[in-house]
């Protein structure tokens, strides 16, 4: 039989009391010993050794029936039963006060703790009274269901229901709800409505209508209990397909249940970052004993990482349940809602960013940062990413957007925006031939100011100046130091998956040359590229942040961006818009736009392809756009960035 108790109580047989005769003072058996034995048996759930006085129902079967509804798993919760005052009457009778403690809610129930030592919060405690009668020198117990709970009638049992805790909201800028309870409709098969054969047939038909695996769903319905509801699919109320309601009409076993689920504004809204909430898996239940089959919990992203904060604490209600299903409440603990998770995302800008990327076929991402405080306002991933968080965790060659870093390193090496540099059609380093992009303007070749080399994105000019920089495997690395000053290449714990990029010391002259133009081994995420532009705009190192509860700061040891350096960079990046590869942004309304375009070559199945980048800053907004495959930064990423900037201005961003 199932063991319900944790207490180890010495087995003192009530019937054996007669065989032992009287006590030393010949006053008869001690009723406390009998009461202690009874308490131990009740706690253990095994009444085989207890003598009862000819009860109307079999005590063990009745006890099991009474407490079965309190169980939550194979082993169930175990009560602690303690004996209080024992009063002995003159007529061979005695009464014993029993104090019951059921861990109906709390870690003691699931984690195997002894509730008798430290009852968990939510433990249900009450008293009953055991009536004993001395018969032939032994104490017998009077059985009735009130021995288990004092108000129970002879046909009632105990039943426990968990009260689910409201999940904490995920909020964004200005406290707007990002993930909150939203109306849904769940479609599924109700096994109680039709016979099994019909239920299975309806399951197959429903599965085809909602586009899930018919065989797998039908098997779930076949294996379900006769009164089970087997969910097929849940839709946002506004997303229920046209015609579905009419199509399921003939399926008598199918029902639609309205309800609410914790959801973002749209299915795609920051999905790779926010993650999802769903029914817990068997593996999750095994790892976390506080979870139960059927519970819903965070499965990925921030929803999983901050599950303990968002989930809250469930409540419980214990009822006396009559034979007709009548309920009489005995005990209740209200659920404690989960705590809010506050993010910096701006609902309107996030939706705008996702709309901008909606028609982009290749993998794409857009990240918007507020330079004044580093707040991430939009973190969007296009459909081509297949759910991967490319926006904050992509590890990509940044191409010519990295020339912002290279320009800072050259400024620190002694150049000025007006310093002449050699922009040649080609440059060869250790046998590796570097060129400019295919339609590079001939008018910008020759000895040109550094400002022009930045504005026109001249590869060869930067490569020609590589000897000015110290690139040591040990010691100073001017390029890595410049990157760190602009927020790239230095890791931080932001409380979510984030990749800040890498600027490794070169192992060859060719790599040193390639690094300067954002190729080689230099890597960055779209978030890191947006951070570079944000740092230039602010004039100080920006560290992006997404969670309000996570403090961020520029790391120690990073050389601050000097005011003169920031002014020079802003001037050169403004020239990208006024006279260079970013001229399409010149008429964007609002404050002056700074920008940098970029392409990065990569090999795809033996063929050369290019990533397309563009980054910009305007007012208190910095944005980076990435498209995995494109013609160039200005032609592929540029229109997406321009559209976002114009929308942001309309929204007041």
Order of alpha helices (4+ residues) and beta strands (2+ residues): alpha-alpha-alpha-beta-beta-alpha-beta-beta-beta-beta-beta-alpha-alpha-beta-alpha-beta-alpha-beta-alpha-beta-alpha-alpha-beta-beta-beta-alpha-beta-beta-alpha-alpha-beta-beta-beta-beta-alpha-alpha-alpha-alpha-alpha-alpha-beta-beta-beta-alpha
